[in-house]
Amino acid sequence: MSNRTSVQAFFDDKTWTVSYLIVDNATRCAAIVDPVLDFDLKSGGTATVQADRLLAAVREQGLQVQWILETHAHADHLSGARYLQDKVGGRIAIGEHIREVQATFKKLYNLERNFLPDGAQFDHLFTDGEVFRIGEVEVTALLVPGHTPADMAYVVDDAVFVGDTLFLPDVGTARADFPGGDARTLYRSIRRILELPPQTVMYVCHDYPKGRPAAWQTTVAEQRANNIHVRDGISEDEFVAMRTARDATLEVPTLILPSLQVNIRAGRLPPAEEDGISYLKIPLNALGKPRAGS
């Protein structure tokens, strides 16, 4: 990135997720991107090991957190946004199409009546092309649907944070078979990102390495030349055929059911019941039959 900003990455090897801390070096204002709340599926226990790594960095560097940015409602980890906000402040933000995702999953989970799919659980909902600031640094929010209807990318100086839309070139692209996902829409969103200047540094939200160390940084030029799913020369129809066939082999993510009912609440746990305990729902047979593959 430019000398005005710096980026620190925090990799969680349990969920293969990368969270980021973006800092305006002049003002020491910061944004956190896609924080993780640890969750143990066997016990139902949460922990804050990953979020505390971010928290320690913020405190050690004397940063003022202005934003906690979600690229979308993740299906593979719980969000640590609310925990971090309670500790260091900042506005929790996501794309405005989160309302569609909330409506879908309110129905799937049969959530409480007073959960409204209006996005009000978040402090701010970005529109496509909206410009905001981290300190004095200008950021542009781009709507990049296809993986889910609400996916956003954030362009900061000469870098872009793409969430799950793209992975590193040897891994490819996000699946498009979640509710509201669409492979054709995903292709068009990816091409929009790849129209950024070739030298643009790209930070991805996940890595699934085979035979190499985990990594999370690439460039637009590298993606256009080498991405196994969507490099230059691969047509929209070719991509849709590949993505549709591949998605038909993929298993449902391990943490999709606990994750989404927390993440559509901006990282809040469900309301505690009469005994003071929050409960997660498991809707039986709601996601179809299990599929083999990876």
Secondary structure, 3 states (H helix, E strand, C coil): CCCCEEEEEEEECCCCEEEEEEEECCCCEEEEECCEEEEECCCCEEECHHHHHHHHHHHHCCCEEEEEECCCCCCCCEECHHHHHHHHCCEEEEECCHHHHHHHHHHHHCCCCCCCCCCCCCCEEECCCCEEEECCEEEEEEECCCCCCCCEEEEECCEEECCCCECCCCCCECCCCCCCCCHHHHHHHHHHHHCCCCCCEEECCECCCCCCCCCCEEEHHHHHHHCCCCCCCCCHHHHHHHHHHHHCCCCCCCCHHHHHHHHCCCCCCCCCCCCCCCCCCCCCCCCCCCCCCC
